[in-house]
């Protein structure tokens, strides 16, 4: 193997190692993006469910009052 080929092979190896490091970083970052997306989705859905469950008794009483008011209006007609 002549020196030019050897130098070219070394340069190719160095470039492939750098490329491999960059690809691993990109893969790691994409995994973190997916994880944070799932966490954000879970927080949003969880807060909506907790909010609904905490307001549900009040919403039920408002709905019941609305039905009574509607019944009163129907009796006047």
C-alpha positions as CSV (number, residue, x, y, z in Angstrom):
1,X,0.0,0.0,0.0
2,X,1.5,3.3,-1.0
3,X,1.6,6.3,1.4
4,X,-1.1,8.2,-0.5
5,X,-3.6,5.3,-0.2
6,X,-2.7,4.9,3.5
7,X,-3.3,8.6,4.1
8,X,-6.6,8.5,2.2
9,X,-7.7,5.5,4.3
10,X,-6.8,7.2,7.5
11,X,-8.7,10.3,6.5
12,X,-11.7,8.2,5.5
13,X,-11.6,6.4,8.9
14,X,-11.4,9.8,10.7
15,X,-14.4,11.2,8.8
16,X,-16.5,8.1,9.4
17,X,-15.7,8.2,13.1
18,X,-16.8,11.9,13.3
19,X,-19.9,11.1,11.3
20,X,-20.7,8.2,13.7
21,X,-20.4,10.6,16.7
22,X,-22.7,13.2,15.0
23,X,-25.3,10.5,14.1
24,X,-25.3,9.2,17.7
25,X,-25.9,12.8,19.0
26,X,-28.7,13.3,16.5
27,X,-30.3,10.0,17.6
28,X,-29.9,10.8,21.3
29,X,-31.5,14.2,20.7
30,X,-34.4,12.8,18.8
31,X,-35.1,10.3,21.6
32,X,-35.1,13.1,24.1
33,X,-37.5,15.1,21.9
34,X,-39.9,12.1,21.9
35,X,-39.6,11.6,25.6
36,X,-40.3,15.3,26.4
37,X,-43.2,15.2,23.9
38,X,-44.8,12.3,25.7
39,X,-44.2,14.0,29.1
40,X,-45.8,17.2,27.9
41,X,-48.8,15.3,26.5
42,X,-49.2,13.4,29.7
43,X,-49.1,16.6,31.8
44,X,-51.6,18.3,29.6
45,X,-54.0,15.4,29.6
46,X,-53.5,14.8,33.3
47,X,-54.2,18.4,34.2
48,X,-57.3,18.3,32.1
49,X,-58.6,15.2,33.8
50,X,-57.8,16.5,37.3
51,X,-59.4,19.8,36.5
52,X,-62.5,18.1,35.2
53,X,-62.7,15.8,38.2
54,X,-62.3,18.7,40.6
55,X,-64.9,20.8,38.9
56,X,-67.4,18.0,38.1
57,X,-69.4,18.4,41.3
58,X,-69.9,22.1,40.6
59,X,-70.7,21.5,37.0
60,X,-73.3,18.9,38.1
61,X,-75.0,21.3,40.4
62,X,-75.0,24.0,37.7
63,X,-76.5,21.6,35.3
64,X,-79.2,20.6,37.8
65,X,-80.0,24.3,38.4
66,X,-80.3,24.8,34.7
67,X,-82.7,21.9,34.4
68,X,-84.8,23.4,37.3
69,X,-84.9,26.8,35.7
70,X,-85.9,25.3,32.4
71,X,-88.7,23.4,34.2
72,X,-89.9,26.6,35.7
73,X,-90.0,28.4,32.4
74,X,-91.9,25.5,30.9
75,X,-94.5,25.7,33.6
76,X,-95.0,29.5,33.0
77,X,-95.7,28.8,29.3
